[in-house]
């Protein structure tokens, strides 16, 4: 009988914010060590750069290697981190990733080419 261990940390997340800053696409790589058993999924957490407490982004374990985090506040810099879970429990969190904050373009403005 194999006694499972906790999984190792996933790779640092890659984050792409929507232009208006209210949602972020977060993706990561699976951990090098699964603890000897199949992974049940992932837990994604985020916090504003100035906050001390992390907020869980998902109620259910994410089975894929990506998810969209919604209901973010524009003009706020967020950090994201991910942990893997197996039947032994939740492993160590990945290093956090800091995306650039999203910002809306002013109304009536559009990108212009510079010659």
N, C-alpha and C positions, 0 to 999 in steps of 0.2 A: 504494500500500500504506500502510495506517495503522499507525504505530508506537504501540503502546499505552503509556499512562502508568499509574502507580499510581493506584488509586482514592482519593478523599478519605475523610475519616472519616465514619462513619455518625452519626446523631443520638445524643445521650446516651441510654443505655438507661433504660427504666422497669422497676422491679423490684417484684415483689409476693411477699413471703415467705409460705410456708405458716405457719399458726398455730404449729406445733411447731418451726419454724425449721430443718427438715432439708432443705427444697427451696425453690427460688425460681423464679418465672416471670419471664423476662427478655425484653423486647421493645424494638425500636429502629426507626428509620426509615432508609431507604436513603441512601447518600451523595449529595450534590448532583452530584458529579463521579465518573463511573464509569471514568475513564481512557481513554475512547473505545472501549471494548470491553465486551462482556457480562461481568457479575460471575459468578464461579464459586461464590461463597458467602461465608459470614461465619465469623469466628473469635471465640469468646466466651472471655474470661478473667475470673478472680475471685481475690480474696485477702482474707484477714482484714484488718481495718482496721489492725492493728498489724504486719502482715507487709510485707516488702520485695519478695518475689518473687511474680509472678503465676502462676497455674495455669490451664492450658488446660482448658476445660470440655467440649470436644468433640473427638473423634478425627477425624471427617469434617467437611467444611465444611457448615455449616448453610445450607440454601437458602432457608428462610423468614425472616421478620423477627421470629421469636421462638423460644424454646426453654425447657425446664425444666432447671435445674441441680439435681442431686440430691446426696445424701451430705454436706450441710452440717452443721456442728455447731451445735446449739441454743445460744442465749445468746451468739452471736458476731456481731459486725457485719462484714458483707462489703462490698467494693467490687466493681463489675462494669464491664467495658469491652468494646467490640466493634470489630473491624476487618473491612473488606471485602477480598476477594481476587479478582484477575482474572489473566489469563495473564502480566501483567508482574510480579506478585508481590503481597505483602500491603501494603496501604496503612496510613496513620496510624490509630492507635486513636482511638476516640471519647473525649470527656471521660468520666471514671468516674462512676458513680452509687452512692450509699451508701444502702442501705435501712435501715429500722429493724430491729433484730434481732428474731427470732422468740422467743417464750417460751410455754411450755406453761401452760395454766390449771391451778391446783392441783386435785387430785382432789376431786370432790364440790362444787366451786364452779361456779356458773353466773351469767351476767349477770343483774342485777336492775334493773328500772326504778326511777328516782328520781322521786317525785311532787313 
